[in-house]
Amino acid sequence: MQLAHVCGLLGLINFFLLRAARQYLSSQPVLQEKIVAGLLTPLVIGDVLHIAFTLWALGDVRWNVSEWTVVIWLTVLIGLALFIPRITWHMGIGRYMDSRDGRGKGKGLSANVALSRR
């Protein structure tokens, strides 16, 4: 029950922080990217460690997936389902990246220069 509350709390924090970043920082993509990266980076690390520790704790049953229980399947599949969109965000797949798509592209301008001109 406590684990369910922690997962629910993390989900709510993600939802409200990402919503606020999108709503209030849409005119500042560099800052928005840094705030969202600050949220998603520890979550990606947590996803990797959670799946790794789960597989490590299984011992000899680790690669014998036919013996996995429903809970183990859900742990691994939900972990991967959360990890994949987070890592694709870090890779810049399907989203705007100021370092790649920004105004300073090819001109040697950094994100700080663009913000300081405002």
N, C-alpha and C positions, 0 to 999 in steps of 0.2 A: 504494500500500500504506500509506503514511503517513497519507493522508487517511482511509482506512478505520479505522485505529487511532484517530485523533482523533475520528471520528464514534462509534466504539464506546465510547471513554472518556466522551464527553459523554452518551451514552445511559445508561451505568452510573451516572454522577454523578446524572443526572436521576432514575433509578429509585430509587437508594438514598436520596437526599435527600428525594424526595417520600414515599417509604415511611416514613422516619423522622419526617417532619413529621406525617404522618397518625397514626402509632402513638403518638408521644410528646407531641404537642401537641394532641391531639384535645380535651382539656379546656380549652385556651386558644385559642379561634378567632381572636382578634385577633392574637396572636403567630404563629400558624400562617399566617394570611393574609399577614403581613409577610415571613415567611421564604420562602414560596412566591413571593411577588411579587419578592423579591430574586433568585430563581433565574430566573423566567420573563421578567422585564423585559429583561435583556440578550439572552436567547434570541430574543425577539420582534424586537428591534432587529437582531440577527444574521440572522434570517430575511429581513427586509425588505431589508437591505443585500446579502445573498447573492443574492437573486433580482434585485435592481436591478443589481448589478454583472455578473451573468451576462448579463442582457439587454443591458446597455450594451456588454459585450465582444463581443457578436455582431455589432455594427455594422449593416450593411445587411440581414443575414439575420434580424434581430431579430423582425420581424413576419411573415416568410415561414415559417410553421411547417411547411410541407411539406418544407423543406430541413433541418429540425432533425434532429440525430442522436439515437440512443437515449439517449446520455449527457445531452444537453441536455434532452430530455423528462423523464428521471428527475430531473435536478437541479431543474427547475422544479416538477414534480409533488410530489416529496418535500418540497421547501421549502414549498409551499403546504399539504401535508398536515400538516406540523409547525406552520406558522404559524396555521392556522385554530383548532385547539383552544387554543393559547396565547392568542390574542387574545380568544376567547370567554370564557376564564377571567378575563381582565382586565375584560371587559365585565360579568361576573357572571352569564352565561347558564348556567342549570342548576346553580348552586351557592349555598351560603350566603355572604352578605356581611354582616359585622358592621355596617358603616356603613348598610346598607339593611335588614337583617333582625334586627339585634341588639336587646338589651334596652333600650338607650338611645334607640331610635327614637321621635322625637316628643317626647322629654323634655329635649332639649338636652344629654344626657350624651355625653361623648366616650368613646372606648375606654380612655383612661388613667384616667378616673374609675372605670370598671367594674373595672379591674385593681387599682386602689389600695384598693378596699373589701375585697379578699380578705385 
